Amino acid sequence: PNMFLGYYKNREASAADMRDGWMYSGDAGYFNEAKQLVVIDRIKDLAETARGERFSPQYIENKLKFSPYVAETVVLGDGRDALAAMICIRFSIISKWAEKNRLSFTTYTDLSSRPEVYALLQKEVEAVNATLPPAQRISRFLLLYKELDADDGELTRTRKVRRSVINDKYADIINGIYGGKSEIPVDTTIRFQDGTSQRIRTRLKVVDMGHSARMEAAE
């Protein structure tokens, strides 16, 4: 039995993926405790910490997004000593949660900065961390002051994170996370499609999840 004989009229691709009768799919995965193979990502999309530990940002991001309170998230850690996350709250859900719990707020930025919301999201991060190997757990996280938007180039049209854009646009915030800061000041302007703009002045709280991974000092 076999999967296929090779790619049609493409010997180079066939030679690259077919070796000694085996097809190399290019996927990364692991065997869980039940001896089941769990495929997590493409090998080419894996990141690597400064300690040489490989991880899939997208796999961890997807686990975080299983939470109804999380709209988007960016997992950091490539070339760093530990993993961290910038999380965008799901405003439609958390705003209802806030109203139910008599928590007043005015805007997305205001709601995402509330200690009660941070406490809510910390439980979600803790739940995901409990399912991950120690080296792949989130060490620190913050709640971003705005939603990630494809119109801002932060996501593709299929809602995939544009990591190079994020790393450049939010460099000061990322360096603050890895610099060990407990709060990061933000003073920026958001421009909307209709030509209007809004100035955002806030402070982002950085939550330390308290496990032993050492955070790399910001350069």
Summary of the structure (lengths in Angstrom):
residues: 219
radius of gyration: 20.1
end to end distance: 54.2
largest distance: 65.1
contacts: 585
relative contact order: 0.13
helix: 32%
strand: 28%
